[in-house]
């Protein structure tokens, strides 16, 4: 109704001024029959009101549609009514919808080609890195360790790029199955063995619930746990020589916890640690930080319907918890 009134406000104003003009002409010409003037005013407003009521009722669907936002793009194909302006309005919506769909398909195609290129490029780069790593094993120390350390950093970066590229199509990449958390942690620790030794920070596994099995994607959970452990070790190096990885149940939920005793997260940075490319105060001190690890972690956990919790105190350490719901905790079922 508000839109209708705004659209016809000028018409009503012009009609009123026109009526006032004609009555003024008759008044100043000496014709001053008040009853006739009142009848003319009534007749004018009656005709105008009748027109406005008819116009509104015949365009009611169109005005209602204009005032309500579309709930889905498919609503663009709804028919309003048979009025010419309504048909033109429906045609504009359909044309815009087709144009949007064509542009969307074009962008999606470009993104898919870019993702495939990144996948291929990352896998191609891993081959020469493996060759360099094997060659470095035949060198004397400390050159061998230095080269292997740098190749590990490059591998970590390549894996991050790969997972970022796959994030847009993450649901298509999932393979949900039962995963034994102790076994997964052992695999992650084995993969990071040299990383622990190099930083002189070592993991301690605390199993408070044996045989804990959850329903998740093993590959993505491996990546998430690796990110949390990497941060825990990196921000503990030179301050503490241990991190604690715990698994336990909490009110039928399964919890995977990574706790360090390092520098902790400043209070001012806590609300932004999951933002993309945010490195914060600690990231500026440790220049290897990309600001994407925790962002990828949270985004992936949201798609997997897992929760993440964080506790930290500056100078005392940080704790991250991955929480699997009671329905995802197969041990409790």
Helices and strands as residue ranges (DSSP letters): H 2-28, H 34-58, H 60-67, G 73-77, H 84-136, H 143-166, G 167-169, H 170-173, E 176-180, H 181-191, H 193-199, E 202-207, E 213-217, H 218-234, E 242-250, E 253-260, G 267-272, H 280-285, H 293-304, E 307-313, E 317-324
